[in-house]
Amino acid sequence: MLLASLALIFLLGLLLGSIFNKLNLPRLLGLLIAGIILGPYGLNLLDNSILNISADLREIALIISSYVLGFHLI
């Protein structure tokens, strides 16, 4: 179930990111909304095991976002 939750996060993030990009909005906004929709305060479609490792995933996401933002500023 963990792998299915990760796949769902990835696919919905890509979908909403591309939709927001076509609307001339930042892709990051689509990714954030995907997280809200799938998370425990939205539809709660994620497995509980993914919520247990969410602190580590947030840290990785912050590193990747900072990396991408740094390239955007150059």
C-alpha positions, 0 to 999 in steps of 0.5 A, a space after each residue: 500500500 505504501 508504493 500505491 500511495 507514493 504512486 498516487 502522490 506522484 501522478 496527481 502531482 504531475 497532473 496538477 502541476 501540468 494543469 497549473 503550468 498551462 494556466 500560467 501558475 507555478 507548478 509548485 502550487 499544483 503540487 501543494 494542492 495535490 498534497 492537500 487533496 490526498 492528505 489527512 485533511 483532504 480525502 485521506 487517500 494515503 496509507 498510514 505508513 506514508 504519514 509515519 515517514 512524512 517528516 523525512 519526505 518533507 525534508 527531501 521535498 524541501 531540498 528538491 524545491 530549494 534546488 529547483 528554486 536556485 536554478 530558477 534564480 540564476 
